[in-house]
């Protein structure tokens, strides 16, 4: 495993409680008729706040790109 991968995994492991809080907030967003546009908006905002370039495709999937 590369050093960058190890650092990423360490970060994920150490953010357990925060990650769970984010997951709960995401799951609590209403999703009537399985249309998840509000949930997609939530993710898009989170990704943009982390400096990622965010877009959505024609069916609403959120795509986040990290340059580099």
C-alpha positions, 0 to 999 in steps of 0.5 A: 500500500502506498503512503498516500493510501495509508494516510487516507485510510488512517484519516477515515478510521480516525473520523468514525464519529464524524463520518457517522454524524454525516451519514445520519444527516444524509439519511434524514433528508427526505427522498420521496419517490426515490428522487434524491435531488436534495440528497445530491445537493447535500453531497454537492455542497459537502464536496465543494466545501472540500475544494472539489470541482462538482457537477451533476449528470443528466440523471442527477448523479453527483460527480466530484473531481479532485485535480492532481 
